[in-house]
Amino acid sequence: MTEFTYDVLVIGSGPAGEGAAMAAVKKGKRVGLIEYRAMMGGNCAHKGTIPSKSLRHVVKQVIRFNNNTLFREIGDPRSLSFPKVLASARKVIPKQVELHSEIFSRNRVKVHVGQAKFDGPNSVVVRAPDGANESISADSIVIATGSRPYHPDDVNFGHARVYDSDSILEMTHTPRTLIIYGAGVIGCEYASIFAGLGIKVDLINNRDRLLSFLDDEISDALSYHLRDEGVMVRHGEEYETVEADKHSVTVHLKSGKRLRADAMLWCNGRTGNTDTLELEKTGIEADHRGQLSVDKQYQTSVNSIYAVGDVIGWPSLASASYDQGRSVAANIMGEEGRFVSDAPTGIYTLPEISSVGQTESELTAAKVPYEVGRAFFKDTARAQISGEDVGMLKLLFHIDTLEILGIHCFGAESAEIIHIGQAIMNQQGAANSIQFFVNNTFNYPTMAEAYRIAALEGLNRVSRL
């Protein structure tokens, strides 16, 4: 058995693992990395963020083509099969693999390909695809193995018409109707994607509103636009049984309803990828969803072992995972790493959503005197030019200090637009003020101009008090 020794060993090459490995090696540490695939990038590049957002981009292009009267001179609206759209979306994956592979190679991080199993709090055995074993010891070990879709025992995911958010990226046909069970971020994103392809979607939500962590107004806007695209949103429902045959899938709900479609997509929860690590040899225990508990330094109950990314649960964002990885490397070095708790939310529905800071409900519950400024995209020249005029930017600010308390955006490029407000919101003292947006000049025409419009509307409200 070949033996290796490192200062820091990282298990997983997704955003969290890459962030930890790169930060540690830049600090002069000997770093090794284990990845069970022969290709780098983790689930983010192969099953999650990159392929699903690429799929969304292709569908968005199809929608814009079909809705643009200019292209009617070329021909009738086009209807593309899901496999064709998926094939186009997949083109970005090899580019991502090449990019991440080059990063590890350039920084001389030794990559071990195979399945990792703990042999103690400071040692791991890697079983390579050819059956050979490698023994690796390290002063510190970072678990960044990510997550996968949760599978309840009473749903047959081996059936050809039952998919999860990983296997849907392998679907080889185009269903006419689709049941999506679970209306979290992933479920809502796929509901808008499939509706954009003209597929009739039933979206089953076991809560009373969509994405209840969002500002109520943004959640309501999402519900409206999904329904406007033909999605049937069903709140407060839970499945009782799922039956699948060679022709269709039938979901029996506890309410007595019976839904039938060509296929079903399960989007209800994630499970941490810890079941194959043999954690019992370290003394660490995962919870019932395979997730690990960590402290503010991302350290587990074992001093030499840390965990970051989706495997620790919330916020389960690629952006946050990368920062967690960088922070854990700082903590290992004895420096002060940032505990990531302020990541903006990015939801890639059609249209997309992004937010940072507090919601109206939270401010109301805390009895904070706040006011609201809104800018509707339909009133901006850039949105009128691009034709993407659905949505709005919403600023929440303190009535007395004008401090920005929350920013919520619904519409095209929301995940980009949010960062302008985030930068101002994170300033200290008087620099964090809604006045910034009226005291500085924005390019015209731009989507960012919505900040000026929203700020002026909000200040007008304050002046009337």
WOCORNOR-V524341 format. One line per field, one symbol per residue. psi: psi as a letter, one per 40 degrees, with the letter a starting at -180 (. if undefined). burial: + if it has 9 or more other ideal C-beta (glycine too) atoms within 8 Angstrom, else -. Layout:
psi->???
burial->???
This chain:
psi->hhiihidhhhhheaddddddddddddeeihhihhhdieiieaddddebddddddddddddddddddehddedddaiiihiiddddddddeddddddddddddddddefhhhhhahhhieieeiihhhideeiihhhiidihhhfeaiihhhidehgeeieehiaededeeheihidihhhhhfaddddddddddddeehhhhhhheaeihgeeihdddddddddddddeehhhhifiiidihhhaedihhhhideeihhhidihhhfgiihigedeefddeeeihiaeeeiihiaeefhaehdehihiadeeaiefhdddddddddddddddeeihihhhefhihhhfahiiiiiiaiiddddddefhhiihhihhdeeidddddeegehaihhhhihddeehhdihhhhahfddddddddddddeiibedgieddeeeihiihhiddedddddddddddddee.
burial->---+-++++++++++++++++++++---+-+++++----+++++++-+-+++++++++++-+++++-+--++---------++-++--+++++--++--++-++--+-++++++-++++-+-++++++----++++++-++++++++++++---+-+---+++++++++-+---+-++++++++-++++++++++++-+++++++++-+++--++++++-+++-+++-+-++++--+-+--+-+---++++++-----+-++++++++-+++++--+-+--+-+-+--++++-+--++++-+-+++++++++---++++++++++++++++++---+--+--++++++++++++++++++-++----+-++++++-+--+-+++--+++++++++++++--++++++++++++++-++-+++-++------+++++++---+----+++++++++++++-++---
